[in-house]
Amino acid sequence: MRRGFNPPILAGIVGLIAIALIAALCAMLAVTFRGPPPHARPLTMDEVAAAIRTGQSENSDWSLDRGQGVKQPSGMRPAPLLAKALALRLGVPEQNVRLYVAGPAMPAMGPRPGEGMAAFPFPGSPKNGSRPAFPMAGMGGRGPMLHDSFTVSWRNGDHWSWMTGERHGSLRWYAITISLMILIFALLLGPAYLVARRITNPIHRLAGRVTAVSMERREPLPVEGPPEVRKLGQAFNRMQAQLVGHVAERTAMLIAIAHDLRTPMMRLSFRLEGLPEKDRAKAHADLEEMRAMVTTLLDFVRSGDESLVMLRIDLAALVEALADDMTAMQSSVTMADPTRTIILGDAAALRRCIANVVDNAVRYAGNAHLSLGQADGHALLRVEDDGPGVSPDHLARLSEPFYRGEASRNRATGGVGLGLSIARSIMEKHGGAMLFENRDGGGLRVTMQFPLAQ
């Protein structure tokens, strides 16, 4: 079991969400209180006057353009109060400055009856009483401001010049905000991946070991990961121990029963000698059938606990020898020219496995055709027959214990339904697989797949 800090899955997920929320909140507060304004800053008359003198704007949120002549744009309206304020800052007569704005002029208040422009002093001019200069909301004592596009023309000696201004969004604000969001995403991506991997890896390992486990496996699964996964692993180990114990008890019982049956069958065989010849032959046939059933049952029960000696084997030579032996026993077995194929396996177990499949074909269809080839790093042994085939609904059940493709329980047309089950068990121990399919021209094809030796 791994030691160290290993919080529950719920705590890990909640902690990650909390970190993400705190980081996002900190970024939002930083942009709000420490970053630039989200919108373009208004342009003051002092900044307009400075831009006219120098040709450059100190406010990066505005784009300015200049030219010669008088420009009176369409869609804008004159702003005389703002023009007077600008003329005062330029030190030129009021009639030498013309200002047009796209929206309503912000300094909407005019002089009171009987008052001149002196009642509205500009920054830098003598103050008149305690009234603020251009009492507009949001000016902050900086004088009148331009909040939208404008065009200004002014006389400079004998000729006129013009300048236009266009306000654009605060690119710096957007750049800082997007950069912070990307940075937060990048910083949280690593911890999120680590938390997810810490949660999912033990589950994947547990699922893989559960899939590969068998009832013959005695060692428990490693218990690791978060507390929830460790509890799941411990529960599985307890369940596996109970199932293995249950299977072991049933296996021992079946072996004992099958073994004990041999003694009374032996006594019966001696007593049958006193029967008449006609009855004795039938009784001997029934007794041999019982012995075959007991032997097959013992083979099936012991196949799970059988220890294999894995060696390099020429599968082609083994199959050829098996085909020759069955042909000598008057079985209709043929084999195409095989390719030399080397696999790792137990020769005795493999022979029994293949013999069961071939015997099944001969018993049900009357013949068997064998072919051996290679594909994708595997040896492919195909056993085909010319029988009626099997219903597609029953193909997947052919290797189940005690299942017979032939519905009757007649021993003349089949065994007890354990031959293919034993073959499948041996195949799995060799890392192979067995596929059943009906041939297009009729009959059944069994494909036995073995990994090639490296």
C-alpha positions as CSV (number, residue, x, y, z in Angstrom):
1,M,0.0,0.0,0.0
2,R,1.4,3.4,-0.9
3,R,1.9,5.8,2.0
4,G,1.8,9.6,2.2
5,F,-0.8,12.2,1.6
6,N,-3.8,10.6,-0.1
7,P,-7.0,12.6,0.4
8,P,-10.4,11.3,-0.6
9,I,-11.7,11.9,-4.2
10,L,-14.3,14.3,-3.0
11,A,-11.7,16.4,-1.1
12,G,-9.5,16.5,-4.2
13,I,-12.3,17.7,-6.5
14,V,-13.6,20.3,-4.1
15,G,-10.0,21.5,-3.4
16,L,-9.3,21.9,-7.1
17,I,-12.6,23.8,-7.7
18,A,-11.8,26.1,-4.7
19,I,-8.3,26.8,-6.1
20,A,-9.8,27.6,-9.5
21,L,-12.4,30.0,-8.0
22,I,-9.8,31.8,-5.8
23,A,-7.4,32.2,-8.7
24,A,-10.2,33.6,-11.0
25,L,-11.3,36.0,-8.2
26,C,-7.8,37.2,-7.6
27,A,-7.4,37.8,-11.4
28,M,-10.6,39.7,-11.5
29,L,-9.7,41.9,-8.5
30,A,-6.3,42.6,-10.0
31,V,-7.8,43.7,-13.3
32,T,-10.4,45.8,-11.6
33,F,-8.2,47.7,-9.1
34,R,-4.7,47.5,-10.6
35,G,-5.3,47.3,-14.4
36,P,-6.1,50.1,-16.9
37,P,-9.7,51.3,-17.4
38,P,-11.8,48.9,-19.5
39,H,-13.0,51.7,-21.8
40,A,-11.2,54.5,-23.6
41,R,-10.4,57.5,-21.4
42,P,-12.1,60.8,-22.5
43,L,-9.9,63.4,-24.3
44,T,-9.5,66.7,-22.4
45,M,-9.2,70.1,-24.0
46,D,-5.7,70.4,-22.7
47,E,-4.8,67.2,-24.5
48,V,-6.5,68.4,-27.7
49,A,-4.5,71.7,-27.6
50,A,-1.3,69.8,-26.9
51,A,-2.0,67.5,-29.9
52,I,-2.6,70.6,-32.1
53,R,0.7,72.1,-31.1
54,T,2.9,68.9,-31.2
55,G,1.1,66.7,-33.6
56,Q,1.0,63.8,-31.1
57,S,-1.6,62.6,-28.6
58,E,-0.7,61.7,-25.0
59,N,-3.9,59.6,-24.8
60,S,-3.2,56.2,-26.4
61,D,-6.9,55.4,-26.5
62,W,-7.4,57.9,-29.3
63,S,-6.4,57.9,-33.0
64,L,-5.7,61.4,-34.5
65,D,-5.4,62.5,-38.1
66,R,-4.3,65.9,-39.4
67,G,-4.6,67.9,-42.6
68,Q,-4.7,71.3,-44.2
69,G,-7.8,73.4,-44.9
70,V,-11.2,73.7,-43.3
71,K,-13.1,70.5,-42.6
72,Q,-16.8,70.4,-41.8
73,P,-17.8,66.8,-41.6
74,S,-21.3,65.5,-42.2
75,G,-23.2,63.8,-39.4
76,M,-21.5,66.0,-36.7
77,R,-22.8,69.1,-35.0
78,P,-20.9,72.1,-33.8
79,A,-19.9,72.5,-30.2
80,P,-19.3,76.3,-29.6
81,L,-18.6,76.1,-25.9
82,L,-16.0,73.4,-26.4
83,A,-14.6,75.5,-29.3
84,K,-14.3,78.5,-27.0
85,A,-12.6,76.4,-24.4
86,L,-10.1,75.1,-26.9
87,A,-9.5,78.6,-28.4
88,L,-8.7,79.9,-24.9
89,R,-6.1,77.1,-24.4
90,L,-4.6,77.8,-27.9
91,G,-4.5,81.5,-27.2
92,V,-6.3,82.4,-30.4
93,P,-9.6,84.3,-31.0
94,E,-12.7,82.3,-30.7
95,Q,-13.7,82.8,-34.4
96,N,-10.5,81.0,-35.4
97,V,-11.5,77.6,-33.9
98,R,-14.4,75.4,-35.1
99,L,-15.2,72.1,-33.3
100,Y,-17.7,69.5,-34.3
101,V,-18.6,66.4,-32.3
102,A,-20.4,63.2,-33.2
103,G,-22.6,63.2,-30.1
104,P,-24.1,65.9,-27.9
105,A,-21.5,68.4,-26.5
106,M,-20.8,67.4,-23.0
107,P,-20.5,70.9,-21.4
108,A,-24.2,71.6,-21.9
109,M,-24.4,74.4,-19.4
110,G,-24.2,77.9,-20.8
111,P,-23.6,81.3,-18.9
112,R,-26.4,82.7,-16.9
113,P,-28.2,85.7,-18.2
114,G,-25.9,88.7,-17.9
115,E,-22.8,86.6,-17.5
116,G,-20.1,86.0,-20.0
117,M,-17.5,83.3,-20.3
118,A,-15.7,84.6,-17.3
119,A,-18.3,82.8,-15.2
120,F,-16.9,79.6,-16.5
121,P,-13.2,79.8,-15.9
122,F,-11.0,77.1,-17.5
123,P,-8.1,75.3,-15.7
124,G,-5.3,77.8,-15.4
125,S,-7.5,80.9,-15.6
126,P,-8.4,83.1,-12.6
127,K,-11.3,81.7,-10.5
128,N,-14.4,83.6,-10.1
129,G,-16.0,82.8,-6.8
130,S,-16.4,79.3,-5.4
131,R,-18.3,77.8,-8.4
132,P,-16.4,75.0,-10.1
133,A,-15.2,75.4,-13.6
134,F,-17.7,73.6,-16.1
135,P,-19.7,71.8,-13.4
136,M,-20.0,68.5,-15.3
137,A,-20.3,65.0,-13.9
138,G,-17.2,63.0,-14.1
139,M,-14.8,65.8,-15.1
140,G,-12.9,65.6,-11.8
141,G,-11.6,69.2,-12.2
142,R,-9.9,68.5,-15.6
143,G,-12.2,70.8,-17.6
144,P,-14.5,69.8,-20.5
145,M,-13.8,66.5,-22.2
146,L,-14.5,64.8,-25.5
147,H,-16.2,61.4,-25.2
148,D,-16.7,60.6,-28.9
149,S,-15.4,61.3,-32.4
150,F,-14.6,64.9,-33.2
151,T,-13.3,67.2,-35.9
152,V,-11.6,70.5,-35.1
153,S,-10.4,73.3,-37.6
154,W,-8.3,76.3,-36.6
155,R,-6.7,79.3,-38.3
156,N,-3.0,79.4,-38.2
157,G,-1.9,82.6,-39.8
158,D,-3.3,82.9,-43.3
159,H,-4.3,79.2,-43.7
160,W,-6.6,76.7,-41.9
161,S,-5.7,73.3,-40.6
162,W,-7.9,70.4,-39.3
163,M,-7.6,67.4,-37.0
164,T,-9.9,64.5,-36.4
165,G,-10.0,62.1,-33.5
166,E,-11.5,58.6,-33.2
167,R,-11.8,56.8,-29.9
168,H,-11.1,53.1,-29.8
169,G,-11.3,50.4,-27.1
170,S,-8.7,50.0,-24.5
171,L,-6.6,47.3,-26.2
172,R,-4.3,47.2,-23.2
173,W,-7.2,46.3,-20.8
174,Y,-8.4,43.5,-23.1
175,A,-4.8,42.2,-23.5
176,I,-4.2,42.2,-19.8
177,T,-7.5,40.5,-19.0
178,I,-7.1,37.8,-21.7
179,S,-3.5,37.2,-20.7
180,L,-4.5,36.7,-17.1
181,M,-7.2,34.3,-18.0
182,I,-4.8,32.3,-20.2
183,L,-2.2,32.3,-17.4
184,I,-4.8,31.0,-14.9
185,F,-5.8,28.3,-17.3
186,A,-2.2,27.2,-17.8
187,L,-1.5,27.2,-14.1
188,L,-4.6,25.2,-13.2
189,L,-4.2,22.7,-16.1
190,G,-1.2,21.0,-14.4
191,P,-2.9,20.5,-11.0
192,A,-6.1,19.5,-12.6
193,Y,-4.2,16.8,-14.6
194,L,-2.4,15.6,-11.5
195,V,-5.6,15.4,-9.5
196,A,-7.5,13.6,-12.3
197,R,-4.6,11.1,-12.8
198,R,-4.4,10.4,-9.1
199,I,-8.1,9.7,-9.1
200,T,-8.3,7.6,-12.3
201,N,-5.0,5.7,-12.4
202,P,-5.8,3.4,-9.4
203,I,-9.3,2.8,-10.8
204,H,-7.9,1.9,-14.2
205,R,-5.3,-0.4,-12.6
206,L,-8.0,-2.0,-10.4
207,A,-10.3,-2.5,-13.5
208,G,-7.4,-4.1,-15.4
209,R,-6.6,-6.5,-12.7
210,V,-10.2,-7.4,-12.1
211,T,-10.6,-8.2,-15.8
212,A,-7.5,-10.4,-15.8
213,V,-8.4,-12.2,-12.5
214,S,-9.6,-15.8,-12.5
215,M,-11.0,-18.0,-9.9
216,E,-7.7,-19.9,-9.8
217,R,-5.9,-16.7,-8.8
218,R,-5.1,-16.7,-5.1
219,E,-3.1,-13.5,-4.5
220,P,-5.1,-10.4,-3.7
221,L,-5.2,-7.3,-5.7
222,P,-2.9,-4.4,-4.6
223,V,-4.8,-1.8,-2.6
224,E,-3.7,1.7,-3.5
225,G,-5.1,5.1,-4.4
226,P,-7.6,7.3,-2.7
227,P,-9.6,6.0,0.3
228,E,-12.6,5.2,-1.8
229,V,-10.6,3.2,-4.3
230,R,-8.8,1.4,-1.5
231,K,-12.1,0.4,0.1
232,L,-13.2,-0.9,-3.3
233,G,-10.1,-3.0,-3.7
234,Q,-10.5,-4.4,-0.2
235,A,-14.1,-5.3,-0.9
236,F,-13.1,-7.0,-4.1
237,N,-10.3,-9.0,-2.4
238,R,-12.9,-10.2,0.2
239,M,-15.3,-11.2,-2.5
240,Q,-12.6,-12.9,-4.5
241,A,-11.4,-14.9,-1.5
242,Q,-15.0,-16.0,-0.8
243,L,-15.5,-17.0,-4.5
244,V,-12.2,-18.8,-4.7
245,G,-13.0,-20.7,-1.5
246,H,-16.5,-21.6,-2.8
247,V,-15.1,-22.8,-6.2
248,A,-12.3,-24.8,-4.4
249,E,-14.9,-26.6,-2.2
250,R,-17.1,-27.4,-5.2
251,T,-14.1,-28.6,-7.2
252,A,-12.8,-30.8,-4.4
253,M,-16.3,-32.3,-4.1
254,L,-16.6,-33.0,-7.8
255,I,-13.1,-34.6,-7.9
256,A,-14.0,-36.7,-4.8
257,I,-17.3,-37.9,-6.3
258,A,-15.8,-38.7,-9.7
259,H,-12.9,-40.5,-8.1
260,D,-15.1,-42.5,-5.8
261,L,-17.3,-43.5,-8.7
262,R,-14.4,-45.4,-10.2
263,T,-14.5,-48.1,-7.4
264,P,-18.1,-49.2,-7.8
265,M,-17.7,-49.1,-11.6
266,M,-14.7,-51.4,-11.3
267,R,-16.8,-53.8,-9.2
268,L,-19.6,-53.6,-11.7
269,S,-17.2,-54.5,-14.5
270,F,-16.2,-57.8,-12.7
271,R,-19.8,-58.7,-12.0
272,L,-20.7,-58.2,-15.6
273,E,-18.6,-61.1,-16.5
274,G,-21.3,-63.5,-15.2
275,L,-24.0,-62.1,-17.5
276,P,-24.9,-63.7,-20.8
277,E,-22.8,-62.6,-23.9
278,K,-25.6,-60.5,-25.3
279,D,-26.4,-58.6,-22.1
280,R,-22.7,-58.4,-21.1
281,A,-21.8,-56.5,-24.3
282,K,-24.5,-53.9,-23.7
283,A,-23.7,-53.5,-20.0
284,H,-20.0,-53.1,-20.9
285,A,-20.9,-50.4,-23.4
286,D,-22.9,-48.5,-20.7
287,L,-20.1,-48.9,-18.2
288,E,-17.5,-47.5,-20.6
289,E,-19.7,-44.6,-21.3
290,M,-19.9,-43.8,-17.6
291,R,-16.1,-44.1,-17.3
292,A,-15.6,-41.7,-20.3
293,M,-18.0,-39.2,-18.6
294,V,-16.2,-39.4,-15.3
295,T,-12.8,-39.0,-17.0
296,T,-14.0,-36.0,-19.0
297,L,-15.4,-34.4,-15.9
298,L,-12.1,-34.9,-14.0
299,D,-10.2,-33.4,-16.9
300,F,-12.4,-30.4,-16.9
301,V,-12.2,-29.8,-13.1
302,R,-8.4,-30.3,-13.1
303,S,-7.8,-28.1,-16.1
304,G,-8.2,-25.0,-14.0
305,D,-5.4,-26.0,-11.6
306,E,-3.2,-27.6,-14.2
307,S,0.4,-26.2,-14.2
308,L,1.8,-25.8,-17.7
309,V,5.5,-26.1,-18.8
310,M,5.9,-23.5,-21.4
311,L,8.4,-24.4,-24.1
312,R,9.1,-23.4,-27.7
313,I,7.0,-25.8,-29.9
314,D,6.6,-26.2,-33.6
315,L,2.8,-26.1,-33.8
316,A,2.8,-27.4,-37.4
317,A,4.6,-30.6,-36.3
318,L,2.3,-31.1,-33.4
319,V,-0.9,-30.7,-35.5
320,E,0.5,-33.0,-38.2
321,A,1.2,-35.7,-35.7
322,L,-2.3,-35.3,-34.2
323,A,-3.9,-35.5,-37.7
324,D,-1.9,-38.7,-38.5
325,D,-3.0,-40.3,-35.2
326,M,-6.6,-39.6,-35.7
327,T,-6.5,-40.8,-39.4
328,A,-5.0,-44.0,-38.1
329,M,-8.0,-44.3,-35.9
330,Q,-10.3,-44.2,-38.9
331,S,-11.3,-40.6,-38.4
332,S,-11.8,-38.4,-41.5
333,V,-9.2,-35.8,-40.8
334,T,-7.2,-33.9,-43.5
335,M,-4.6,-31.2,-43.2
336,A,-3.3,-28.7,-45.8
337,D,0.5,-28.1,-46.0
338,P,1.2,-26.1,-42.9
339,T,3.7,-23.3,-42.4
340,R,6.4,-23.9,-39.8
341,T,5.1,-22.0,-36.7
342,I,6.9,-21.6,-33.4
343,I,4.8,-20.8,-30.3
344,L,5.3,-21.0,-26.5
345,G,3.2,-23.7,-24.9
346,D,2.8,-27.0,-23.1
347,A,2.8,-29.8,-25.7
348,A,0.6,-32.1,-23.8
349,A,-2.0,-29.5,-23.0
350,L,-2.0,-28.1,-26.6
351,R,-2.5,-31.6,-28.0
352,R,-5.5,-32.2,-25.7
353,C,-6.9,-28.7,-26.6
354,I,-6.6,-29.3,-30.4
355,A,-7.7,-32.9,-30.2
356,N,-10.9,-31.8,-28.4
357,V,-11.8,-29.4,-31.2
358,V,-11.0,-31.8,-34.0
359,D,-12.9,-34.6,-32.2
360,N,-15.9,-32.3,-31.9
361,A,-15.9,-31.7,-35.6
362,V,-15.6,-35.4,-36.4
363,R,-18.2,-36.4,-33.9
364,Y,-20.9,-33.9,-35.1
365,A,-20.0,-33.5,-38.8
366,G,-18.1,-36.7,-39.7
367,N,-14.9,-35.0,-40.9
368,A,-12.4,-32.2,-40.1
369,H,-10.2,-30.1,-42.4
370,L,-7.1,-28.5,-40.7
371,S,-5.1,-25.5,-42.0
372,L,-2.3,-23.5,-40.3
373,G,-1.1,-20.0,-41.1
374,Q,0.2,-16.8,-39.6
375,A,-1.2,-13.2,-39.4
376,D,-0.4,-10.2,-37.3
377,G,2.0,-11.9,-35.0
378,H,-0.3,-14.8,-34.3
379,A,-0.6,-18.4,-35.4
380,L,-4.0,-19.3,-36.8
381,L,-5.2,-22.9,-36.8
382,R,-8.5,-23.4,-38.5
383,V,-10.6,-26.5,-38.0
384,E,-13.5,-26.8,-40.6
385,D,-16.1,-29.4,-41.1
386,D,-18.8,-30.1,-43.7
387,G,-21.7,-30.5,-41.2
388,P,-24.9,-28.5,-41.0
389,G,-23.3,-25.7,-38.9
390,V,-24.7,-24.1,-35.8
391,S,-27.5,-21.6,-35.3
392,P,-26.0,-18.1,-35.0
393,D,-27.7,-17.7,-31.6
394,H,-25.8,-20.7,-30.3
395,L,-22.3,-19.9,-31.6
396,A,-21.3,-17.9,-28.6
397,R,-22.3,-20.7,-26.2
398,L,-20.4,-23.6,-27.8
399,S,-17.5,-23.3,-25.3
400,E,-19.7,-23.1,-22.3
401,P,-19.5,-26.1,-19.9
402,F,-22.1,-28.8,-20.4
403,Y,-23.5,-27.0,-23.5
404,R,-24.0,-29.1,-26.6
405,G,-24.8,-27.8,-30.1
406,E,-26.8,-31.0,-30.7
407,A,-29.8,-30.6,-28.5
408,S,-30.3,-34.3,-27.6
409,R,-28.3,-36.0,-24.8
410,N,-27.5,-39.0,-27.0
411,R,-23.9,-40.1,-26.4
412,A,-23.8,-41.4,-30.0
413,T,-24.0,-37.9,-31.4
414,G,-21.9,-36.0,-28.8
415,G,-20.2,-36.0,-25.5
416,V,-21.2,-34.4,-22.2
417,G,-20.4,-30.8,-23.5
418,L,-17.0,-30.3,-21.8
419,G,-14.6,-30.9,-24.7
420,L,-14.7,-27.3,-26.0
421,S,-14.8,-25.8,-22.5
422,I,-11.5,-27.6,-21.7
423,A,-10.0,-26.4,-25.0
424,R,-11.0,-22.8,-24.3
425,S,-9.5,-23.0,-20.8
426,I,-6.2,-24.3,-22.3
427,M,-6.3,-21.6,-25.0
428,E,-6.7,-18.8,-22.4
429,K,-3.7,-20.1,-20.4
430,H,-1.6,-19.9,-23.6
431,G,-2.8,-16.3,-24.2
432,G,-4.9,-17.4,-27.2
433,A,-8.5,-17.2,-28.3
434,M,-11.1,-19.3,-30.0
435,L,-13.6,-18.1,-32.6
436,F,-16.6,-20.0,-33.9
437,E,-18.3,-19.1,-37.2
438,N,-20.4,-20.8,-39.9
439,R,-18.9,-21.3,-43.3
440,D,-20.5,-19.8,-46.3
441,G,-20.8,-23.2,-48.0
442,G,-22.1,-24.9,-44.9
443,G,-20.3,-26.3,-41.9
444,L,-18.6,-24.8,-38.9
445,R,-15.2,-23.1,-38.7
446,V,-13.3,-22.9,-35.5
447,T,-10.3,-20.5,-35.6
448,M,-7.7,-21.1,-32.8
449,Q,-5.3,-18.1,-32.3
450,F,-2.0,-18.4,-30.6
451,P,0.7,-15.7,-30.1
452,L,3.9,-16.4,-31.9
453,A,7.1,-17.0,-29.9
454,Q,9.4,-14.0,-29.9
